[in-house]
C-alpha cells in the first residue's frame, strides 16, 4: 500500500513537472513570437532623409484625414490605434505604443493583444485612455507588462540602479504627430491602492487643475524616487510616465517619470 502511494505521488510530481515545463515552453515561445512580430513592425518605419535647415519640422502626410509623421505612415495605415514608438537605448524597450481612449476596456484593449488584435500574453505598450496625445495632457501614462522573458517593460526596472540611470537619463517617445526626447525625473516602487485610499496615487494624475496641484504631484514623485535625479520640473512641463508591474508587494508597480525636453 505504501509503495502504491509513493508511485502515485511520483506520477503526480512527474505530471506537474511536465505541465510546468510545457507552460514555460509556451510562455517563452509566445514571448519570442511577440518580439519577432515587433521586429516586423519596426521594419515598417520609413527611413527618411535628414532634415535640412530649411525644413520647418518633420515630414508629414495626411492619412484618412489625420496629419501624421511620414515615417509612421505604413504603421498607421495598418492600424489607426498606433500612436507612437517608445525607445530606451540598450534595452528591450523599443516598441510601438497603442491608444484606444474610446474602447470599453478603459484604454486597455492591447493589454493582451498584438498589433493585429489577436491574443498575445505580452500584449503591447499602450497609453492610458484618460490621457490625450495631441495636444498632450500634462502627463501621458504608458503601461507595459513586466515579462519574465525580459521583454516589454521589464527593463525599466533597471532605472532603480544608479549606474543604469546615469547611462540612460533620456529616452525617446516619437508620436505620429512629432518626435520627443524625455529626461528622467523620478523612478520609484509603488502600489495600486484601494479606491477609497487618500494616499498619493501616481497613476491617477493626467491633468493638473492648477499650478499648485502640478507642483504637489512633482513633489510627491520626487519624494518617492529611489534615485535623486536633480532634474527640475516647472509648471507647464509635459510629463511621460512608464508604468509596469513589480512584485515587492501585492499589486506592486514600478514607475519611471520623465519630462519632455525637446
Buried (B, 14 or more C-beta within 10 A) or exposed (E): EEEEEEEEEEEEEEEEEEEEEEEEEEBEEBBEBBBEBBEEBBEBBEEEEEEEEEEEEBEBBEBEEEEBBEBBBBBBEEBBBBBBBBEBEEBBBBBBBBBBBEEEEEBBBBBBBBBEEEEBBBBBBBBBBBBBBEEBBBBBBBBBBBBEBEBBBBBBBBBBEEEBBEEBEEBBBBBBBEBBEBBBBBBBBBBBBEEEEEEBBBBEBBEBEEEEEBBEBBEBBBEBBBBEBEBEBEEEBBBBBBBBBBEEEEEBBBBBBBBBEE
